[in-house]
Amino acid sequence: GKNASLGEMISHLSQAGVNVPAGFATTTKAYREFLVANGLVDRINHVLDGLDIDDINALTAAGKAIRGWVLDATLPNTILQAVSEAYEKLAAGSGDDAVSFAVRSSATAEDLADASFAGQQETLLNVHGLDQIIAAIKVVFASLYNDRAIAYRVHQHFSHDKVYLSAGVQKMVRSDLGASGVMFTLDTESGFRDAIFITAAYGLGETIVQGTVNPDEFYVYKRGLTTGRPAILSWRLGTKAIEMVYADKKIANDALTLTRDVDIDRRMRFSLLDQQVEALARQALIIEQHYGCPMNIE
């Protein structure tokens, strides 16, 4: 769902002023072919079919073993070629050192009415070069078998071999030099449909998604936006104590990102200007109108 929606916005909303970084995604069929080609389907099922998830040691051992098999496996040539061609097209003109990518998971059962698997699989940020992209795709594939995901599927009565995964590879913007966040096209507390609720903090958005930072909050009135009037209803200054930024690999032992403290002066300032808040809200309106329902947008 995540990757399909990103592709839909790139295809249909770019001309309307919605800015979505370019990318590509592996299909769920490719994920299945990867497992079959490496003889992993039966091996994984054999381990999981008899697993007692209430036995924490057994769950840990099973998850570790399966993730190891996936990481040691190789992408079939057809998939490897397709990923290589898509990467070369995406990176063309940027240079390997000048552009970085996010490699993200999008599972088939991620956002359902009666179960939410969102946030259970891996996201890798600041990934460089084709070799790292391929390695990151396998990490994302393997994360479908982390301990939490295995246990959750059992509790929700989902068959392990019926949940597939798509890996999305997307150009990153340098939000670690600015701000990032999440916005909702309604008030999440009351359900009021005429407001847009925006949260923002310094650095990469993973801290907000993970809930590890207390962000700035803004409420924007939709009718103010559409009539050209001042539209921000309220502001709340968050503590924004930490930020996630690109790591300097020369001194960070090959870490891709690092989390650091935000200095006091920056904590006491809003992470977005009023003009930026309203510009984001206008894009949120366009996205909501396209889908015809309230939206949650990173």
C-alpha positions as CSV (number, residue, x, y, z in Angstrom):
1,G,0.0,0.0,0.0
2,K,2.8,2.5,0.9
3,N,4.7,2.0,-2.3
4,A,1.6,1.9,-4.5
5,S,0.5,5.2,-3.0
6,L,3.9,6.8,-3.5
7,G,3.8,5.7,-7.1
8,E,0.3,7.1,-7.6
9,M,1.2,10.5,-6.2
10,I,4.3,10.7,-8.4
11,S,2.3,9.8,-11.4
12,H,-0.8,11.9,-10.8
13,L,-0.1,14.7,-8.4
14,S,3.3,16.0,-9.4
15,Q,1.7,18.5,-11.8
16,A,-0.6,19.6,-9.1
17,G,2.3,20.7,-6.9
18,V,2.8,17.7,-4.6
19,N,6.5,17.1,-4.3
20,V,7.3,13.4,-3.9
21,P,11.0,12.2,-4.3
22,A,11.4,9.7,-7.2
23,G,11.9,6.0,-6.5
24,F,11.1,2.4,-7.5
25,A,9.8,-0.6,-5.7
26,T,10.3,-4.4,-5.9
27,T,7.0,-6.2,-6.3
28,T,5.5,-8.7,-3.8
29,K,5.9,-11.3,-6.6
30,A,9.6,-10.6,-6.7
31,Y,9.8,-11.2,-2.9
32,R,8.0,-14.6,-3.4
33,E,10.4,-15.5,-6.3
34,F,13.4,-14.6,-4.1
35,L,12.2,-17.1,-1.4
36,V,11.4,-19.8,-3.9
37,A,14.7,-19.4,-5.8
38,N,16.7,-19.8,-2.6
39,G,14.6,-22.8,-1.3
40,L,13.4,-20.8,1.7
41,V,9.7,-21.4,1.6
42,D,9.6,-24.8,3.1
43,R,12.5,-24.2,5.5
44,I,10.7,-21.1,6.9
45,N,7.3,-22.8,7.2
46,H,8.9,-25.8,8.9
47,V,10.3,-23.6,11.6
48,L,7.2,-21.4,12.1
49,D,4.5,-24.1,11.9
50,G,5.6,-25.7,15.1
51,L,6.7,-22.5,16.9
52,D,5.3,-21.6,20.3
53,I,5.5,-17.8,20.3
54,D,5.0,-17.7,24.1
55,D,8.3,-19.4,24.4
56,I,10.5,-16.3,24.1
57,N,13.7,-18.2,23.7
58,A,12.3,-20.3,20.9
59,L,10.8,-17.2,19.2
60,T,14.1,-15.4,19.4
61,A,16.0,-18.4,18.0
62,A,13.5,-19.0,15.2
63,G,13.5,-15.3,14.1
64,K,17.3,-15.1,14.2
65,A,17.7,-18.3,12.1
66,I,15.2,-17.2,9.4
67,R,16.6,-13.7,9.1
68,G,20.1,-15.2,8.7
69,W,18.9,-17.4,5.9
70,V,17.3,-14.4,4.1
71,L,20.4,-12.3,4.5
72,D,22.7,-15.1,3.2
73,A,20.5,-15.7,0.2
74,T,21.0,-14.0,-3.2
75,L,18.6,-12.1,-5.5
76,P,17.7,-14.1,-8.6
77,N,19.4,-12.7,-11.7
78,T,16.1,-11.4,-13.2
79,I,15.4,-9.4,-10.0
80,L,19.0,-8.3,-9.7
81,Q,19.0,-7.0,-13.2
82,A,15.7,-5.2,-12.7
83,V,16.9,-3.5,-9.5
84,S,20.2,-2.6,-11.2
85,E,18.5,-1.0,-14.1
86,A,16.0,0.9,-11.9
87,Y,18.8,2.1,-9.7
88,E,20.9,3.4,-12.6
89,K,17.9,5.3,-14.0
90,L,17.1,6.8,-10.6
91,A,20.7,7.8,-9.8
92,A,21.5,9.1,-13.3
93,G,23.2,12.5,-13.3
94,S,23.4,12.6,-9.5
95,G,26.6,10.6,-8.9
96,D,26.8,7.9,-6.3
97,D,28.4,10.2,-3.7
98,A,25.9,13.0,-4.2
99,V,22.6,11.2,-3.7
100,S,21.4,8.9,-0.9
101,F,18.4,6.7,-0.7
102,A,15.9,5.3,1.8
103,V,15.1,1.6,1.5
104,R,11.7,1.0,3.1
105,S,9.3,-1.8,3.7
106,S,5.7,-2.0,2.4
107,A,4.0,-5.2,3.5
108,T,0.7,-6.5,2.0
109,A,-1.1,-6.6,5.4
110,E,0.3,-3.3,6.7
111,D,-2.7,-1.1,7.2
112,L,-5.9,-3.1,7.6
113,A,-9.1,-2.1,9.4
114,D,-8.7,-4.8,12.0
115,A,-4.9,-5.1,12.2
116,S,-2.0,-2.8,11.7
117,F,1.5,-4.2,10.8
118,A,2.9,-0.7,10.2
119,G,6.3,0.0,11.7
120,Q,7.2,-3.6,12.2
121,Q,9.6,-3.9,9.3
122,E,12.9,-2.1,8.7
123,T,13.7,1.2,7.2
124,L,17.2,2.0,6.2
125,L,18.3,5.6,5.6
126,N,21.2,7.3,3.9
127,V,22.0,4.3,1.7
128,H,24.6,4.8,-1.0
129,G,25.4,2.9,-4.2
130,L,23.9,-0.3,-5.8
131,D,25.7,-2.7,-3.5
132,Q,24.3,-1.1,-0.4
133,I,20.8,-0.9,-2.1
134,I,20.9,-4.7,-2.7
135,A,22.0,-5.4,0.8
136,A,19.4,-3.1,2.2
137,I,16.6,-4.8,0.2
138,K,17.6,-8.1,1.8
139,V,17.5,-6.5,5.3
140,V,14.0,-5.3,4.6
141,F,13.0,-8.7,3.3
142,A,14.5,-10.3,6.4
143,S,12.6,-7.9,8.8
144,L,9.3,-9.6,7.9
145,Y,10.6,-12.3,10.3
146,N,11.6,-10.1,13.3
147,D,10.3,-11.5,16.6
148,R,7.6,-8.9,16.9
149,A,6.3,-9.4,13.4
150,I,6.2,-13.2,13.8
151,A,4.3,-13.0,17.1
152,Y,1.9,-10.4,15.8
153,R,0.9,-12.5,12.8
154,V,0.1,-15.4,15.0
155,H,-2.0,-13.3,17.4
156,Q,-3.9,-11.8,14.5
157,H,-4.4,-15.3,12.9
158,F,-2.5,-14.3,9.7
159,S,-0.7,-17.1,7.8
160,H,3.0,-16.4,7.6
161,D,3.3,-17.4,4.0
162,K,0.4,-15.2,2.9
163,V,2.1,-11.9,3.9
164,Y,4.4,-10.6,1.2
165,L,6.7,-7.6,1.1
166,S,7.6,-4.8,-1.3
167,A,10.9,-2.9,-0.8
168,G,10.7,0.7,-1.8
169,V,13.9,2.6,-2.9
170,Q,13.4,6.4,-2.8
171,K,15.7,9.4,-3.1
172,M,16.1,11.2,0.2
173,V,15.8,15.0,0.6
174,R,18.2,16.5,3.1
175,S,15.7,16.9,5.9
176,D,18.5,16.3,8.3
177,L,19.5,19.9,7.4
178,G,16.0,21.1,8.1
179,A,12.9,19.5,9.4
180,S,10.5,16.7,8.8
181,G,7.3,15.3,10.2
182,V,3.8,14.0,9.7
183,M,0.5,15.7,8.9
184,F,-3.1,14.6,9.1
185,T,-5.9,16.1,7.1
186,L,-8.2,16.2,10.2
187,D,-7.9,16.8,13.9
188,T,-6.8,13.4,15.3
189,E,-8.3,14.1,18.7
190,S,-11.9,15.2,17.7
191,G,-12.2,14.1,14.1
192,F,-12.9,17.7,13.0
193,R,-12.5,17.6,9.2
194,D,-11.8,21.3,8.5
195,A,-8.4,21.3,10.2
196,I,-5.0,20.0,9.1
197,F,-2.8,18.8,12.0
198,I,1.0,19.1,11.3
199,T,3.8,17.8,13.5
200,A,7.5,18.6,12.8
201,A,10.9,18.3,14.3
202,Y,14.5,18.8,13.3
203,G,16.3,16.1,11.2
204,L,15.1,13.0,9.5
205,G,11.5,11.9,10.1
206,E,12.3,8.5,11.7
207,T,12.3,10.1,15.2
208,I,8.7,11.3,14.8
209,V,7.5,8.0,13.2
210,Q,9.1,6.1,16.1
211,G,7.7,8.5,18.7
212,T,11.1,9.3,20.2
213,V,10.9,13.1,19.9
214,N,8.3,15.6,21.2
215,P,7.6,17.7,18.0
216,D,6.2,21.1,17.2
217,E,2.5,21.1,16.4
218,F,0.5,23.3,14.1
219,Y,-3.3,23.4,13.3
220,V,-4.2,24.9,10.0
221,Y,-7.8,25.9,8.9
222,K,-8.7,24.5,5.5
223,R,-11.1,27.3,4.6
224,G,-8.4,29.9,5.4
225,L,-6.1,28.2,2.9
226,T,-8.7,28.0,0.1
227,T,-9.8,31.7,0.6
228,G,-6.2,33.0,0.7
229,R,-6.5,34.2,4.4
230,P,-4.1,33.5,7.2
231,A,-4.8,29.9,8.0
232,I,-2.8,28.8,11.0
233,L,-5.1,28.4,14.0
234,S,-2.5,27.5,16.7
235,W,1.1,26.6,17.4
236,R,2.6,24.5,20.1
237,L,6.4,24.5,20.6
238,G,7.8,20.9,21.1
239,T,10.9,20.2,23.1
240,K,12.6,18.6,20.0
241,A,15.4,17.3,22.3
242,I,17.0,15.1,19.7
243,E,17.5,14.9,15.9
244,M,18.5,12.1,13.5
245,V,21.1,13.2,10.9
246,Y,23.4,11.6,8.3
247,A,26.4,10.0,9.9
248,D,30.0,10.8,8.9
249,K,31.0,7.2,8.0
250,K,34.7,8.1,8.5
251,I,34.1,8.5,12.2
252,A,30.9,6.5,12.8
253,N,32.0,2.9,12.1
254,D,30.0,2.7,8.9
255,A,26.8,3.8,10.6
256,L,24.3,5.4,8.1
257,T,22.6,7.8,10.6
258,L,23.2,9.0,14.1
259,T,20.9,10.7,16.7
260,R,22.2,13.7,18.6
261,D,21.1,16.3,21.0
262,V,19.6,19.6,19.7
263,D,21.1,22.7,21.2
264,I,18.9,24.9,23.5
265,D,18.6,27.8,21.1
266,R,17.1,25.6,18.3
267,R,14.8,23.8,20.7
268,M,13.2,27.2,21.6
269,R,12.5,28.0,17.9
270,F,9.8,26.4,15.7
271,S,11.2,23.9,13.2
272,L,9.0,25.3,10.4
273,L,8.2,28.9,9.3
274,D,4.6,29.9,8.9
275,Q,5.0,30.0,5.2
276,Q,6.3,26.4,5.2
277,V,3.4,25.2,7.4
278,E,0.9,26.7,5.0
279,A,2.7,25.3,1.9
280,L,2.7,21.8,3.4
281,A,-1.0,22.2,4.3
282,R,-1.9,23.1,0.7
283,Q,-0.2,19.9,-0.5
284,A,-2.1,17.9,2.1
285,L,-5.4,19.4,0.7
286,I,-4.4,18.3,-2.8
287,I,-3.6,14.8,-1.6
288,E,-6.9,14.5,0.4
289,Q,-8.9,15.7,-2.6
290,H,-7.2,13.1,-4.8
291,Y,-8.0,10.2,-2.5
292,G,-11.3,11.4,-1.3
293,C,-10.7,10.7,2.3
294,P,-8.7,11.9,5.3
295,M,-5.0,11.2,4.9
296,N,-1.9,10.6,7.0
297,I,1.2,12.0,5.2
298,E,4.9,11.8,6.0
